[in-house]
Amino acid sequence: MEHASIMNKKRRVSDQLLEALIYLCAFLAVGLLLGIIGYVFWRGFRTVNWSFLVTEQSPTKGIMGIAGNIVNTLYIVVLTLLAATPIGVGGAIYLNEYAKPGKFVSLVQFTIETLTGIPSIIFGLFGNVFFGKIFGYSMLTGALTLTIMVLPLIARNTQEALRTVPDSYRSGALGIGATKWYMIRTILLPSAMPGILTGVILAIGRIVGESAALLFTAGSGYYLPKGGMGLFRKLFESGGTMTIELYLQMAKGKYDVAFGIACVLLALVLLLNLLTKYLAGRLNVENRK
Amino acid sequence: MQDSKISVSSLNLFYGENHALKDINIKIRENTVMALIGPSGCGKSTFLKCLNRMNDLVDGVKVDGKVLLDGEDIYDPGVDTTLLRKKVGMVFQQPNPFPMSIYDNIAYGPRIHGIKNKSRLDEIVENALKGAAIFDEVKDRLKAPALGLSGGQQQRLCIARALAVEPEVLLMDEPTSALDPISTLKIEELMNDLKKRYTVVVVTHNMQQAARVSDETAFFLLGELVEADETMNIFGHPKDKRTEDYITGRFG
């Protein structure tokens, strides 16, 4: 009896071709990224030294340093998170745990999703004429503008995290007499913490990388705050983050300085990503002892 | 009847348009185990949840009628559900320990009700674990995560968690349906023990279990309470033809 052959050379050739193509795509994606990072470090590392990081810029003395911009960046991150985290987490709790599904909830949900996709220059425009009218070019104006921008990021991540908490935890807690808020505080929030944190760190990344929304709201001041009161006064003074300074240096054609700042920014973003991974792993309640 | 712990009269429940419980009247005596039996969807779990108002959490539920607990109507607007659920504890079908240590799981309830003293909490935790017959298995690892326990241990932990708030009534919704036979046996033995101090109401799909553990049995069908009587009578001489058909397995 004739046996049917199980060989098929034609199919294997086309298969191999496709496989090669897929490998090529993967190498391109990784290669381009590594190329950019490598180029930025190669162009910038000579500019970055200790005094570049810890001195304040002074055009009159001809000194270039980004200490003021680093402080401004941290300042605006803290200020923005101070406002955006409670509102974002609170909003997510309301939507997930309190609101009854209906027109209003879908509207809020839709708004959040839309806000995520809006180009940041529109937030800048709005912040400039709205908060800017009251507080002028200031850290406060910038932070308020960014708050609106990162709010959906935090709210959505929190919502996702709350959704993954099993309902049996909720009924278990309510079933032994916990009030709803007590249940949220002791069971839901701890379980959702990795997700909330992911949202917060993504928000930090967004703030650190933002330029369009800040240029016409927080402005471009590069002075270090003077003393404790200076830190408070800073609230109402203009201050440019590292990204803003990078943009300004580039506009002036000072590419070496720009690449130097880019190096510092890249390092910061890398650090933030590692931090997210580490914290999300540690805070996972199921792993906790 | 003077010694009824819970007395339900003309209880009706609607899920939106769906009339899920129809004019239920029943009395549950103190320090007994009552089993609720009936085919899936007959309303027995829904009825159980009426007894500590867990149905409040479901959207679109309307309840009317009276549920008296020690003579007080639990659906009275003045009722604090926190106090009600402290008095009427609940154990669910799926073991649902919280993602925290064994100790913190048990201490969760007492902490809600304001107990913070460490030595007092230690004592409550130990007693609750002993009451749920799991103390010896976990006494050396109270700080270990509760989710690391086996299914049967988790369910006894949940019973202990319910006991820790010193309830008077314990509601159990198919507490052994997710467990293996040995764990089931342990929980059944426990129920026998629990009725000395508590009034127990248990929903079960397992007819032998109802016969083994309960003093009284109530048979539900299509949202109606067909018959409630001493377990011996229900299984020996049911008054209603439908009860007889169900327990002899002629329909289900």
Contacts between the chains, C-beta under 8 A, distances in Angstrom:
chain1	res1	chain2	res2	distance
A	100	B	59	6.4
A	166	B	96	7.4
A	168	B	92	6.5
A	168	B	94	5.8
A	168	B	96	3.6
A	169	B	96	6.4
A	169	B	98	6.0
A	169	B	99	7.6
A	171	B	54	6.7
A	171	B	57	7.1
A	171	B	92	6.6
A	171	B	96	7.3
A	172	B	92	6.8
A	172	B	96	4.3
A	172	B	97	7.9
A	172	B	98	6.6
A	172	B	158	7.3
A	172	B	161	7.8
A	173	B	98	7.2
A	173	B	108	7.2
A	174	B	54	7.3
A	174	B	57	6.5
A	174	B	85	7.2
A	175	B	52	7.1
A	175	B	54	6.3
A	175	B	85	6.2
A	175	B	89	7.2
A	175	B	90	4.1
A	175	B	92	7.3
A	175	B	162	7.7
A	176	B	85	6.2
A	176	B	86	7.3
A	176	B	89	6.1
A	176	B	90	7.5
A	176	B	108	6.9
A	176	B	109	4.2
A	176	B	112	6.9
A	176	B	161	6.6
A	176	B	162	6.2
A	176	B	164	8.0
A	176	B	165	5.6
A	177	B	81	7.5
A	177	B	82	4.5
A	177	B	83	7.1
A	177	B	84	7.7
A	177	B	85	4.0
A	177	B	86	4.4
A	177	B	109	6.7
A	177	B	112	5.6
A	177	B	113	6.9
A	177	B	165	6.4
A	178	B	82	7.5
A	178	B	108	7.7
A	178	B	112	5.0
A	179	B	82	5.9
A	179	B	112	7.8
A	182	B	112	6.0
A	186	B	108	7.3
A	187	B	98	5.8
A	190	B	99	7.7
A	190	B	100	7.9
A	191	B	99	6.0
A	285	B	99	4.2
A	285	B	100	7.4
A	286	B	99	5.8
A	286	B	145	7.5
A	286	B	147	6.3
A	288	B	99	7.7
A	288	B	145	7.0
A	289	B	101	8.0
A	289	B	143	7.3
A	289	B	144	7.6
A	289	B	145	6.8
